[in-house]
Amino acid sequence: MSHALTGLKSPLEVVSVETLNAVLGEGNFAENIPSIDQFANHPLLQNSLVTPAPFFTYIYDRRAQVIPFVSKSVTEVTGIQHEEVTAGGFDALLNRFIPEDKQEFLTMSLRAIAHLREGSNYVPATLKTNFIYRMHHNTGRVMHMFHQSVPLYIDENRNIIYALQIVSEMPFAFQMKLPRGVMSYEDALGRMHHVNLHEKHDGPVKKITKREQQILRMLTRGLNSQTIAEDVSLSIHTVNKHRQNLLNKTGCRNTAELIEYAFRVGWL
């Protein structure tokens, strides 16, 4: 079951594998698309996909540039009829973007692909890209969207062929002044990388240490400083110092804001 993260500006939920299975189970997949069972153990799907509910999902075939699957909840979130997206493909969604955000989204997507092709020694199971943009609901109102993308299938040349997209409305996205696009991954040496795809306007993504990331993951599980200190063999003082460093780096006022910020910029 998904569980809510309370105290945040927008109601976040961890997207559980069970929830995704139920949503993706609506569709009929082509034989060459990995089955639900094949990617259910994907570490990102288990640990760090968080979204304001409700959300819709789709699978994007980068090679053919089509959407072979979109969940029926696309209508609930965007007002666009499921059949319209099924027939119109990605353009049915893209054409609802605010024009300047549409161009930014396409540019950031190309930057992400270029970065990976330039020799990034990334571990596929750790790769995640987040976007924030605006699009029109079918009624005409403007929605602020939070979009997460993780690869489902990568070919022998390390090209992403199929990618799972999880999209939800996030009313506070632009007020929080978060990066419009962030790609995060670990390299073969276990080092975490955060690439700001919109750096011209947003500046570089702040970096955190391995220990800070470990503490942050434990905070998302609702553990207190005493329990964290015991689990990682540190003093409570040291744990609290790491937490304070994270608050200072992000400008967040409390742990709830810190967790929300961390998910948005790809630290988790």
Order of alpha helices (4+ residues) and beta strands (2+ residues): beta-beta-alpha-alpha-alpha-beta-beta-beta-alpha-alpha-alpha-alpha-beta-beta-beta-beta-beta-alpha-alpha-alpha-alpha-alpha
